[in-house]
């Protein structure tokens, strides 16, 4: 074995130098340094400034590598991609499509041709609006918010930093005799995702939504899903009570709803989120609450009426959640895995600029997002988030997918067609419906979802598969071949051998047989260096 003895004394960082890349092992340990490629025998090469030669690591002991030096695409024309049946999203545009094959021009893999049967959708303009956020590739811009206690006019407000800590005066008086125990954070960022560990503290992101927003993310859970998805939050504290004459109107309003906890989670949601819409996600039921304060600072909580489909979630698993909201029109729609799930209308719209609320009106909403585990012990993972300005499309092509017809959604937010895509060439889709034949420029198409007829189920990823992930969307997977640090060479299931340019790659993910939330199972103290069994023998 190489460098095993000297590894035991290595520090986490290289003499104060900012690390380029981060490698995380399957047991939760992490190592800073630089990704150097894949060796002839399939091992991962990893270098650090404090060792002479690269480490040689077993790929089955590595979960992912975060590539810090990647450049992010900012051109909206680079956001198009092609979805394959194995789950890959090839970033690029379609040059040619026939009944046998699809040719793609990709910034990541150049020009490639795949069988038509391997393609499930093409997305020339997947977002339909301005991209506001894609991630979470880093914890930047996110906060783990402490819980706030309600203020009743007599007792001062306190912050609740733990599940059982509700008294701001419960501090260690003699710091010389006992040190305050370091608390486990409610959320932890690992790789390209946020993991909920324990506790009711919400994970928030401020100033990320617009008046008309589509927010899509992937959520995974181990036990029955119970979570609050908070939208259009301003996170404000209670306004001063204008009718309070005792102190000239300077005291906060006395809350009519005292703070109450259930499973460690505050039920007076306005105290945590201010003025907001709180979507409650359960296994078989969804509900929406409008929380906040009226003009006098009195907390409010109003359950909103809605229509709901029969979409249900499993006891454990993962799902893609998409929420489309227009708060000026008072409309919010929920989709789960592309299927219509629920809809709320007549939500309180925002007051337009220049209008003043009367004393009984609710305060305007904000533009923040939050997620909170309703059960403080529920393991969750938040990943693959994209926030865009919603263009008004009220349907999803996947929700209308058909066994025998292709579905085309235009980017104008209104028109959609069903029929058969005959071909794609010269940046134009040739489409046949029951009544006519159409030629539609790809620039006017949001997405095309192909008919499911005679399409075989996707195969599970083979052992040893590596996946390159791109910003803001895109992932390409295959069995790794000897590769350099800049080019990942793989055997792809549909496109044979590919050379993947890692210039715009955010991360490399490796197959992992452990549960997705193994971070919660790792009770051992984190080690700074890999154990002997993850070092590859030469």
Secondary structure, DSSP 8 states (H G I E B T S, - for coil): --SHHHHTT--SSBTTB--SEEEEETTS-EEEEEEEEE-TTS-EEEE-TTSSS-EEE-GGGEEEEEETT------GGGG-EEEETTS-EEESEEEEE-SSEEEEEETTTEEEEEEGGGEEEEETTSSSS-EEEEE-SSSTT-EE--EE----SSS---EE-SSS---TT---S-TTT--------SEEEETTEEEE-SSS--EEE-S---SEEEEEEEEEESSS--EEEEEEE------B-TT-TTTTT-SB---SS---EETTEES-HHHHHSSEEEEEE-SS-EEEEEEEEBTT--EEEEEE-EEE-S----SSEEEEEEEEEETTTTEEEEEETTEEEEEE-S------TT----TTSB----SEEEEEESSTT--EEEEEEEEEE-------TTTT--SS-EEEEETTSS-EEEEEEEEEETTEEEEE-SS-EEEEEGGGEEEEE---TT--------TTEEEEEESSS-EEEEEE-SB-SSEEEEEETTTEEEEEE-TTEEEEEE---S-TTGGGT--S---SS--GGGB---
